[in-house]
Amino acid sequence: MTADVKKVTSPAGDPAWLVTGYDTVKRLLADPRLGRSHPEPDRAARFSDAQVLGPEEARPTEVAEHRQMRRLLAKSFSARRLALLRPRVDAVVAELLDDLAARPQPADFHDAISFPLPALVICELLGVPYEDREDFRRWSDDVGDMTDGQRSAAGMAALHAYMRELVERRRAEPAEDVLSDLLTAQVDGRPAYDTDSAAQLGAGLLFAGHETTVTAIDSGVVLLLTHPEQIAELDRGPEAVSRVVEEILRFGLPNPGAEQEGAAGLPRYANADIEVGDVTIAAGDLVVLDLRDANQDTVRFPEPADFDVRRTDNPHVTFGHGPRFCVGAPLARIELTALFGTLFTRFPDLRLAVPPDRLRPRSHLLTGGWAELPVRW
């Protein structure tokens, strides 16, 4: 059997193929025969009990719809719009760091910075009122629960209902935001999205656009505070800050399912038989792509188990690869660069207020991270 592909059990207890190794994972990330849909989603092997990343209903138009979605979102996440957003991100970072400085010590970095920064930015980009952040924060935690299917389903229903209401508001009062873009987009002279489909896509963007970046910020802070000798690299200019951010993304990648029993990684479903070496992955099988293993492959990364912010050749697959490469990757990089480019200048004595092994991981959530991140300065 091919070393990079083996039979395992998913965290939900169902059979799956676990794919490891940089080259194999990267190749399958771009393989159109792997996707999110299944011909019988109710009978498909489950990765977890979370509603996110579960099987969708297969349809002949799936590939075309995905391409259309990517094409339409390209405008919303264009270099021009993100360039216009960059000064606002810098201002938000400065405001949040001022807020942190005014808090009594120890303060919760997760609550003061890690959550509000990406939440505020994605709200402005999508057109979601920031004052609703505690609601969608709670719903997002519910949606990502890997162990409680009822909680996850209820969170998804609440998030979709909220987005439907917001989409209707945007239909009446369009603005310069992604939800308005979706409602005005046309394909062959007809609206590309109705209320339900725009709300569904908007809910997915809201969830992914803040939850994953929250975890990246938490991970970056912990990694740098537990490797303080590497913090000085941030003083070496923009290119050095970019290298730090890329190493945080490579090394601190959450691995869904890692704290559960079974395979950990990104779940996909085969829509046709796939030959990988001497292994045949059958159509309908659950495939789990272990992105963390790929990012720590000794063939591709020298000393991959070391957190090294001076790493210059860092083609990690944290944002995926190929047609499903994360559309929000440039936005996440802008937020991380803005924060880590100024954090230790503003707080040169920043340190964890508890030993690292006392941090409480959110191991039941797909996006991982920590429940609190107490710091002093």
Beta strands, then each sheet from edge to edge (+ up, - down):
strand 1: 5-9
strand 2: 15-19
strand 3: 34-35
strand 4: 37-38
strand 5: 56-57
strand 6: 107-108
strand 7: 186-187
strand 8: 190-191
strand 9: 266-270
strand 10: 274-276
strand 11: 279-281
strand 12: 286-289
strand 13: 351-352
strand 14: 374-376
sheet 1: 1+ 2- 12- 9+ 3-
sheet 2: 4+ 5+
sheet 3: 6+ 14- 13+
sheet 4: 7+ 8-
sheet 5: 10+ 11-
end
